[in-house]
Amino acid sequence: MERKLLSCGKKSQWVNLRKNTILNSKNKKFLEAGLMILIVFVLSILTLSAANPNSNPPGRDGGFFLYVGKTIRSGSKLYIDIWDSKGPLIFWINAIGVGSDYSRWGLFFIELSFLSSALFLSYWIIKRQYGFLPALGTIVMGSYFLKFVIGTGNYTEEYSILFTWLAIAAFAFYINNSKKNFWPFYIMGVTFFLNFLLRANNIGTQAVVILVALYCVFNKQKAAEFWKVLSFLIIGALTVAIPTSLYFIMNGNFKAMIDASILYNFAYSTSRNNSFSNCLGPAINIFNNWFYVFITLWLFAARKLVLGLKQKVFDPFILLTVFAFPMEVLMSSVSGRGYGHYFICWIPAVMLLLAFGLSIIQSEAIKTSFRQKCETKYSTFILGFLLFVAIASSFDMVYSTANLLAANLIPPNTNFDYQDSVSKVVNSLTNESDKVLVFGGQAGINIMAQRDSIKGALFYPGINDSEIGLAVQDKFFENLQEEPPLLILDGHRYLSQQIPAIDPMERQSQRFVVNFSRNVEEVLDWINTHYERFDEANDYIIYRYRGDFN
């Protein structure tokens, strides 16, 4: 009887010990997940420091997207009342983020959420593929390289990063669970079309993800399964495409959306001759010697892929790593413009290369026993230390940003938006009902000054001379004549090679690197006839409508 009691007691102790071990393991996982969320949030704040609404004005593109979002919230029809060649999703994101008082803090929170989610996903994927240390190193270096190209933020490419990593996550899940193929391919289809709705060129890495995944299916399970998963992809894409199309059809601007976001861009891209050279040159200037590190890592990855194929060892993740980078190089070169923010789409592909490179360093330079301790025993300490370093490196910025986010998002809201000198002048010279046109773009001034612009294409005279472009040019001139703004701001000093001066004498001394709309001289002559030079502020020349003085 005593033996039975002792046996039961030992069994009970063993069960309790096992329960405590499982509980401690779960608690540790939750703690590590919490630390990781804090790390990626702090990294996102540091990466997006130039987008902080309290200390910086909105960028040229980002300010325009924000302004269009505001007009959509006010009832304007996209591509009819307000025109641009980007897909609709960037404007819808901005419409959700912009405040009724023109506040930018809601959008900044969305930016932080997108980037934090993307970094967290990338950490999870790379940790499963290569281990704890390469995953940590990759997200830190990835956010570092992103800071090279993200600038003031709110670009279409910025939001694409999350959708790209969602597609990679779906791919990683599939290659580890090949029998469960509906949700992975469905998610690939959904995220592919979401990126397409941001900008058609943003689908590079996702296209490679889909092609590699389809190859894996065909290679393992042959044609019958191939057509099955292809249908899952199409279903995913249609889940987004059908509601989007219905929305525009019901609002009567479906054709306008297709013309602007697809056909117009195709006409623009085909008119450029020097696309590839306009991509690599700026990339080398931006990333400096790191560009050659990327190339070296790519060569090592390509070598491993070739050796694996020779030995009949197929690694789908390496195949993705090898083809994603050149695909992004190609996609960023299509327009031939080489703007810095185009290289934001490189970052997921670069992070795949970095993860591969760090895994090599780990296997060659770090003992297996120490690596295992880092992944188990020391993982919480390492994450805590990394969080401490990230916060301590820019404590004031992280602390003030977190406080300002709370103050602006939690009622009662407090407006802490930055306002530059020209916006203050514009605000003081106008009433809420007055229109203000910033000639050549920079509608972020409208946001800071809390004043509306006219209808039409606000990036005029940067509209091309395609058939669609000519119609947009004419419509802009009609809107300008029918609804003359009280003020027109001349920002040619801000971008002297891309914006023509309103004053013909100053315009004669300019040297341009872009082509302007066909009717630009007619438009500028009309402005000079009906407006007079009134004031200057922060390198902007302010023209006032002559009819206002009568």
Stockholm file with secondary structure:
# STOCKHOLM 1.0

chainA/1-550         MERKLLSCGKKSQWVNLRKNTILNSKNKKFLEAGLMILIVFVLSILTLSAANPNSNPPGRDGGFFLYVGKTIRSGSKLYIDIWDSKGPLIFWINAIGVGSDYSRWGLFFIELSFLSSALFLSYWIIKRQYGFLPALGTIVMGSYFLKFVIGTGNYTEEYSILFTWLAIAAFAFYINNSKKNFWPFYIMGVTFFLNFLLRANNIGTQAVVILVALYCVFNKQKAAEFWKVLSFLIIGALTVAIPTSLYFIMNGNFKAMIDASILYNFAYSTSRNNSFSNCLGPAINIFNNWFYVFITLWLFAARKLVLGLKQKVFDPFILLTVFAFPMEVLMSSVSGRGYGHYFICWIPAVMLLLAFGLSIIQSEAIKTSFRQKCETKYSTFILGFLLFVAIASSFDMVYSTANLLAANLIPPNTNFDYQDSVSKVVNSLTNESDKVLVFGGQAGINIMAQRDSIKGALFYPGINDSEIGLAVQDKFFENLQEEPPLLILDGHRYLSQQIPAIDPMERQSQRFVVNFSRNVEEVLDWINTHYERFDEANDYIIYRYRGDFN
#=GR chainA/1-550 SS CHHHHHHHHHHHHHHHHHHHHHHHHHHHHHHHHHHHHHHHHHHHHHHTGGGCTTTSCCCHHHHHHHHHHHHHHTTCCBTTTEECSSCHHHHHHHHHHSCTTCCCHHHHHHHHHHHHHHHHHHHHHHHHHHCHHHHHHHHHHHHHHHHHHHTTCCCHHHHHHHHHHHHHHHHHHHHHCTTCCHHHHHHHHHHHHHHHHHCGGGGHHHHHHHHHHHHHHHHHHHHHHHHHHHHHHHHHHHHHHHHHHHHHHHHTCHHHHHIIIIIHHHHHHHTCSCTTHHHHHHHHHHHTTHHHHHHHHHHHHHHHHHHHHHTTCCCHHHHHHHHHHHHHHHHHHSSSCCCGGGGGGHHHHHHHHHHHHHHHHHHHHSCHHHHHHHHTTSHHHHHHHHHHHHHHHTHHHHHHHHHHHHHHHSSSCCCCCCCCHHHHHHHHHCCTTCBEEEETSCTHHHHHHTCBCCSEETTTTCCCSSHHHHHHHHHHHHHHHHSCCSEEEECTTTSTTTSCCSSHHHHHTCCCSSCCCTTHHHHHHHHHHHEEEEEEETTEEEEEEGGGGC
#=GC SS_cons         CHHHHHHHHHHHHHHHHHHHHHHHHHHHHHHHHHHHHHHHHHHHHHHTGGGCTTTSCCCHHHHHHHHHHHHHHTTCCBTTTEECSSCHHHHHHHHHHSCTTCCCHHHHHHHHHHHHHHHHHHHHHHHHHHCHHHHHHHHHHHHHHHHHHHTTCCCHHHHHHHHHHHHHHHHHHHHHCTTCCHHHHHHHHHHHHHHHHHCGGGGHHHHHHHHHHHHHHHHHHHHHHHHHHHHHHHHHHHHHHHHHHHHHHHHTCHHHHHIIIIIHHHHHHHTCSCTTHHHHHHHHHHHTTHHHHHHHHHHHHHHHHHHHHHTTCCCHHHHHHHHHHHHHHHHHHSSSCCCGGGGGGHHHHHHHHHHHHHHHHHHHHSCHHHHHHHHTTSHHHHHHHHHHHHHHHTHHHHHHHHHHHHHHHSSSCCCCCCCCHHHHHHHHHCCTTCBEEEETSCTHHHHHHTCBCCSEETTTTCCCSSHHHHHHHHHHHHHHHHSCCSEEEECTTTSTTTSCCSSHHHHHTCCCSSCCCTTHHHHHHHHHHHEEEEEEETTEEEEEEGGGGC
//
